[in-house]
């Protein structure tokens, strides 16, 4: 049976790199995108041109209840043969507690905690059957905290602990781990040189990470790992060492 992975947030940045990597090693791909429909369609066309019927996509706005309820139903019909799940999609923006609205809470917890939980629920029976794996992408600030990002950090902390608890629940059939990136890729709106230097000075490796740093660890977890479960792996160039 050919391996099949479902990746959320697969049209951009790390998600796109994961899609392209696992397709390149022969896996079938199913990925979700939010607003990057043109890029998602382009990726799908390119991968299916390289290997027919090897890539499917599903559009969904995780902030919209009607959209994600429809997505959940569609996903349940697309997971046959699933061997791996990567919960990668994430909403990230600063919000002081004094300014946090209920809408902010919904946006910041939906993609970072709510959706990974319910997507895992939908996929779990197929992953159990196929002795598969789940990787949840968290953040080093889930443990360290981050000023003005309290709701985001709380959601990612919840994701790490969900991963640990689910690892116990689904053992011995499914391996569940999380990875916590540090500074990986500069933001689309690049920070100033001064801000970049501040960030780099806090990283022992003196550089930010890139897609390959994340892909290589997740590749290990999905293709080599047979025993480690319930662990969180920091990929941060040593930043979390303090």
C-alpha positions as CSV (number, residue, x, y, z in Angstrom):
1,X,0.0,0.0,0.0
2,X,1.3,3.4,-0.9
3,X,1.7,5.9,1.9
4,X,-0.7,8.8,2.1
5,X,-0.4,12.0,4.2
6,X,-2.9,14.7,5.0
7,X,-1.3,18.1,5.6
8,X,-3.2,21.2,6.8
9,X,-1.9,24.6,5.4
10,X,-0.2,22.9,2.5
11,X,-0.1,25.7,0.0
12,X,2.5,28.0,1.6
13,X,5.8,28.1,3.4
14,X,6.5,25.0,5.6
15,X,3.3,23.3,4.5
16,X,4.2,23.6,0.9
17,X,7.7,22.2,1.5
18,X,6.2,19.2,3.3
19,X,3.7,18.6,0.5
20,X,6.5,18.7,-2.1
21,X,8.9,16.5,-0.1
22,X,6.5,13.7,0.7
23,X,5.3,13.6,-2.9
24,X,9.0,13.4,-4.1
25,X,9.5,10.2,-2.0
26,X,6.5,8.6,-3.5
27,X,3.7,9.4,-1.1
28,X,0.2,10.4,-2.1
29,X,-0.8,13.8,-0.9
30,X,-4.0,15.3,0.5
31,X,-3.7,18.9,1.7
32,X,-5.9,21.7,3.0
33,X,-5.6,25.3,2.0
34,X,-7.3,28.4,3.3
35,X,-7.1,31.3,0.9
36,X,-4.3,30.4,-1.4
37,X,-6.5,28.6,-4.0
38,X,-4.5,29.5,-7.1
39,X,-1.2,28.3,-5.5
40,X,-3.0,25.1,-4.2
41,X,-4.3,24.4,-7.7
42,X,-0.9,25.0,-9.2
43,X,0.8,22.6,-6.8
44,X,-1.9,20.0,-7.4
45,X,-1.5,20.3,-11.2
46,X,2.3,20.0,-11.0
47,X,2.2,17.0,-8.7
48,X,-0.4,15.2,-10.7
49,X,1.5,15.9,-13.9
50,X,4.5,14.3,-12.4
51,X,2.5,11.3,-11.0
52,X,-1.2,11.0,-12.0
53,X,-3.8,11.0,-9.3
54,X,-1.2,11.5,-6.5
55,X,-2.5,14.8,-5.1
56,X,-5.9,16.1,-3.9
57,X,-6.7,19.4,-2.2
58,X,-9.5,20.7,0.0
59,X,-10.3,24.3,0.6
60,X,-11.4,25.4,4.1
61,X,-11.5,28.5,6.3
62,X,-10.9,27.2,9.8
63,X,-12.4,30.4,11.2
64,X,-15.7,29.8,9.5
65,X,-18.0,27.2,11.2
66,X,-20.0,26.5,8.1
67,X,-16.8,26.1,6.1
68,X,-15.1,23.7,8.5
69,X,-18.2,21.6,9.2
70,X,-18.4,21.0,5.5
71,X,-14.7,20.3,5.4
72,X,-14.9,17.8,8.2
73,X,-17.6,15.8,6.2
74,X,-15.5,16.0,3.0
75,X,-12.3,14.9,4.8
76,X,-14.0,11.9,6.3
77,X,-14.7,10.7,2.7
78,X,-11.1,11.3,1.6
79,X,-9.0,9.5,4.2
80,X,-9.0,6.0,2.8
81,X,-5.5,4.6,3.0
82,X,-4.2,7.5,5.2
83,X,-1.0,6.6,7.0
84,X,0.0,10.1,8.3
85,X,-1.4,13.4,9.5
86,X,0.5,16.6,9.8
87,X,-1.4,19.4,11.6
88,X,0.5,22.4,10.3
89,X,-2.0,25.2,9.6
90,X,-1.6,28.1,12.1
91,X,-3.0,31.6,12.7
92,X,-0.4,33.9,14.3
93,X,-0.7,37.5,15.3
94,X,-0.1,39.7,18.4
95,X,-3.0,40.6,20.7
96,X,-2.6,42.1,24.1
97,X,-4.9,40.5,26.7
98,X,-6.6,43.8,27.3
99,X,-7.5,44.0,23.6
100,X,-8.5,40.3,23.1
101,X,-12.0,39.8,21.8
102,X,-14.0,36.6,21.6
103,X,-13.3,36.7,17.8
104,X,-9.6,36.8,18.5
105,X,-10.0,33.8,20.8
106,X,-11.8,31.9,18.1
107,X,-9.3,32.7,15.4
108,X,-6.2,31.9,17.4
109,X,-7.5,28.7,18.9
110,X,-9.3,27.3,15.9
111,X,-6.3,26.4,13.6
112,X,-3.9,26.0,16.5
113,X,-5.9,23.7,18.8
114,X,-9.5,23.0,17.9
115,X,-9.0,21.9,14.3
116,X,-6.0,19.6,15.1
117,X,-8.1,17.9,17.7
118,X,-11.1,17.3,15.5
119,X,-9.1,16.5,12.4
120,X,-7.2,13.9,14.5
121,X,-10.5,12.5,15.6
122,X,-11.7,12.1,12.0
123,X,-8.5,10.5,10.9
124,X,-7.8,8.3,13.9
125,X,-9.7,5.2,12.8
126,X,-7.8,5.0,9.5
127,X,-4.5,5.8,11.1
128,X,-5.1,3.0,13.7
129,X,-5.9,0.6,10.9
130,X,-2.8,1.5,9.0
131,X,-0.4,1.8,12.0
132,X,0.2,5.4,11.1
133,X,1.6,8.6,12.7
134,X,0.5,12.1,13.7
135,X,2.7,15.1,13.8
136,X,1.4,18.4,15.3
137,X,3.4,21.5,14.6
138,X,3.5,23.6,17.8
139,X,5.9,26.5,18.8
140,X,8.7,26.9,21.3
141,X,6.7,29.8,22.8
142,X,4.2,27.2,24.0
143,X,6.6,26.5,26.8
144,X,8.5,29.8,27.0
145,X,5.6,32.2,26.6
146,X,5.6,35.3,24.3
147,X,4.6,38.8,25.2
148,X,1.4,40.0,23.5
149,X,0.8,36.5,22.1
150,X,-0.8,34.9,25.2
151,X,-3.8,33.3,23.4
152,X,-1.6,31.9,20.6
153,X,0.9,30.5,23.1
154,X,-1.9,29.0,25.2
155,X,-3.3,27.3,22.2
156,X,0.1,25.9,21.2
157,X,0.7,24.7,24.7
158,X,-2.6,22.9,24.5
159,X,-1.6,21.3,21.3
160,X,1.6,19.9,22.8
161,X,-0.3,18.4,25.7
162,X,-3.0,17.1,23.4
163,X,-0.3,15.3,21.5
164,X,1.1,13.7,24.7
165,X,-2.3,12.6,25.8
166,X,-3.3,11.3,22.4
167,X,-0.1,9.4,22.2
168,X,-1.2,7.4,25.3
169,X,-4.7,7.0,23.9
170,X,-3.7,5.7,20.5
171,X,-0.8,3.5,21.5
172,X,0.4,1.1,20.4
173,X,-1.2,1.6,17.0
174,X,-0.4,5.3,16.2
175,X,2.7,7.3,17.0
176,X,1.9,10.9,18.0
177,X,4.5,13.6,18.4
178,X,4.8,17.3,18.1
179,X,7.6,19.6,16.8
180,X,8.1,23.2,18.0
181,X,9.8,25.5,15.6
182,X,11.6,28.6,16.7
183,X,12.5,31.3,14.2
184,X,11.9,29.6,10.9
185,X,11.9,31.8,7.7
186,X,11.5,35.5,8.0
187,X,7.9,36.8,8.0
188,X,6.4,37.9,4.7
189,X,6.7,41.5,6.0
190,X,10.3,41.2,6.8
191,X,11.5,42.8,10.1
192,X,14.0,45.6,10.1
193,X,17.7,44.8,10.1
194,X,17.9,45.8,13.8
195,X,15.1,43.4,14.7
196,X,16.7,40.6,12.6
197,X,20.0,41.1,14.5
198,X,18.1,41.0,17.8
199,X,16.5,37.7,16.9
200,X,19.8,36.2,15.6
201,X,21.7,37.2,18.7
202,X,19.3,35.1,20.8
203,X,19.9,32.0,18.7
204,X,23.1,30.0,19.5
205,X,23.3,28.8,15.9
206,X,23.3,32.5,14.7
207,X,20.8,31.9,11.9
208,X,17.1,31.3,11.5
209,X,15.9,28.0,10.4
210,X,14.4,27.1,7.0
211,X,11.9,24.6,5.6
212,X,14.5,21.9,5.3
213,X,15.2,22.0,9.0
214,X,11.5,21.2,9.7
215,X,11.0,18.8,6.8
216,X,14.0,16.6,7.8
217,X,12.7,16.1,11.4
218,X,9.1,15.3,10.2
219,X,10.5,13.0,7.5
220,X,12.3,11.1,10.3
221,X,9.1,10.9,12.4
222,X,7.0,9.6,9.5
223,X,9.5,7.3,7.7
224,X,12.0,6.1,10.3
225,X,10.5,6.4,13.7
226,X,9.0,3.2,15.1
227,X,9.1,3.8,18.9
228,X,9.2,7.4,20.0
229,X,5.8,8.8,20.8
230,X,4.4,11.6,23.0
231,X,7.5,13.7,22.6
232,X,7.9,17.4,21.6
233,X,11.0,18.3,19.6
234,X,12.3,21.9,19.6
235,X,13.7,22.9,16.2
236,X,15.1,26.3,17.2
237,X,18.9,26.5,16.7
238,X,19.2,26.3,20.5
239,X,17.1,29.3,21.3
240,X,15.0,27.5,24.0
241,X,18.2,26.7,25.9
242,X,18.1,30.3,27.2
